[in-house]
Amino acid sequence: MKKRFFGAGSKLASSIAVISLAAVFSVFTGCTNGSGSVSFNLSMAEALGATERSVSRSARDAGDSAPTATNLIKLLPNGSIENATEIAGYVEFGAVKGIFRPPVGDETYIWYEEPAFDGNGDEVLSCLVCVHPDGTYTDLLYENVFYGYYSLVIDTDNCLQFDDDGNLYISAREGGGWEEYIYKFDPQTRERTTLIESKTEYLSDDYKESYHGFALSADKSTLYVYASNFDSSTLLKSIPVDDPSNVKVIFENTRDFAWAYDKDQDKIYASYYSDKTLTYKTVLLSTDGTVESVIDDMGYSLLIATSKGVLCGYPVGGLEPGSDSYNMKNLNSGETFNIPVESGEFIGVADGGKYYEQHGDDLFLVAFRYNPDYKIDYQEYTEEERIELFDNNYWEFVKCSYLFNLYRINLNDYSYENVFENVGGDLTYLESWSTNGEVLYYSGYDKREPTSGKIDLKSADFDLTKVDSAQALSCLTLM
C-alpha cells in the first residue's frame, strides 16, 4: 500500500538511458482501496465539470447520512447539477485538473492535480482515472511506486493524447524527479503498455529533460515529443514507438516555440524566434528535421492543426487595433482571413487551458480583449490595503479586466460569428467551456458574479439555459 511521503526519496539508477519495455502491465481496477472507498456515478450526465469548493470530504462529518462527494459534478440536461463521485470513510482528493473523452468509445478520463489519500495516508487513487461505461474505473498510474514517491504526475493536458481507435497515450513523470514515461492505455483490455522510459535520453545526467507535450504520427509509429532541459534549450524529438532508443532531435531552439503536427502532410510546422538572426520565423519541417521551406519571416503565437490545414494566428507581439493585416492564415493553402482586432483583442487560453476545438467544419476559438470600463481606484486604499487586495484578490481583478469572445469559424469559407454576441451575453471572464458543435456549455464571470450556461447552437437565436450553480465551473466536458 502506498503512503504519502514528504521526503525526496531515492532516485533510479543514473545509468538508465532509453529502454523499451515489452511487458504489458495490468493496472489497478476497482472501487475500494485502503480505509476509504470511491465510486463514480456518471449516469444521465450531459456534461461533467468541477466546482471550486473544498474537495476534502469525510462521510463521518455527515453522521449517518450518505457519503459526500468531491468537487467533480455532473450537469443534467435540465441545467441542474449533481455530485458525480461519492466516498465512504475519509478520502482527501486533489483538485480536478481535466476531464477528457476519446474520439470513439464511452470512457471518461479524470485528471487530478495529485493522488487521493485516506485518513491513514494510503493512496486511494492516482492522479489519472478511466471511468468505464459500466461505472467501474481503472486507475492508470497506481502501480508506479518509485522508492518513496507515490504515483506519477502529469504536467499539462498536452501530455494526454488519443489515437483514432480511442487508445490513450500518457506522458508522465515521477513526482519530484526527472524520470519521464510515455504509456499507451487500451480501454478495451484495460491494460497499460510502457512505450518509453527515459531518465536522460541522449543528454548527460547534468542536463535532464522535462516533457511538455507530444503528438502521435498518423501511422502511430512515431511520437514527436516537445521537451526542455536545464541547458535552456527547447527540443522537438522523434521517438519510434517500437525502437525508443533511436531518438532524433528534429528541431531545437534556445527559446520556447509553437509547433503543430500536420497528419495529412506528415509534416511539422515550427514558429520561433531566432537569437542568431534576431528575427521571427515559421518553417515547414519534414519528420527527419529537414527544413523544407520558410513559410514566413514572422513567428506566430499559436499554431492549430485542423482537418483543413494548419492555421497560424496573431504574429508574436500582437496586432494594433484596426490593423488591416491578416491575423489568421492557413499555412497549407496560404489563405488569410481576419477576426476583428477590436480594442486589442487577441487569442488566448481560458483557465481550463483550452483555446480551440474543431467539430466538423467548424472551429471554435477563444479570443479576449482588455475591458476598457474596468478601473480600480487605488487612491481609496492605503499601501498596506493595496498589497492585501492584490495578494488576496488578484484573480478577481483579472476576471474583471478582460472581455471574452468565443468565435465559431467555418473552415470552408472562414466566415465567423461570436457565440456570446448571439446570446446577448457579456462574459467578462471565461473559466471553462465545452461543445460538440450542437450544444455549448460555458462557465465564467459576468463582472464579479459567477455564471454558467448551456447554449443550443442549432437554434437561430441560440437558446440559452442557465446552469444551476452558484460557482464558476472548471474543466467542462460534454459527455
Buried (B, 14 or more C-beta within 10 A) or exposed (E): EBEBBEEEBEBBEEEBBBEBBEEEBEBBEEEEBBBBBBBBBBEEBBBBBBBEEEBEBBBEEEEEEEBBBBBBBBBBEEBEBBBBBBBBBBBBBBBBBBBBBBEEBBBBBBBBBBBBBBBEBBBBBBBBBBBBEEEBBBBBBBBBBBEBBBBBBBEEBBBBBBBEEBBBBBBBBBBBBBBBBBBBBBBEEBBBBBBBBBBBBBBEEEBBBEBBBBBBBBEBEBBBBBBBBEEEBBBBBBBBBEEBBEBBBBBBBBEEBBBBBBBEBEBBBBBBBBEEEEEBBBBBBEBEBEEEEEBBEBBBBBBBBBEBBBBBBBBBEBBEEEEEEBBBBBBBEEBEBBBBBEEEBBBBEBBBBBBBBBEEBBBBBBBBBEBEEBEBEEEEBEEEEBEEBEEEBEEEEBBBBBBBBBBBBBBEEBEBBBBBEBBEBEBBBBBBBBBBBEBBBBBBBBBEEBBBBBBBBEEEEBEBBEBEBEBBBBBBBBB
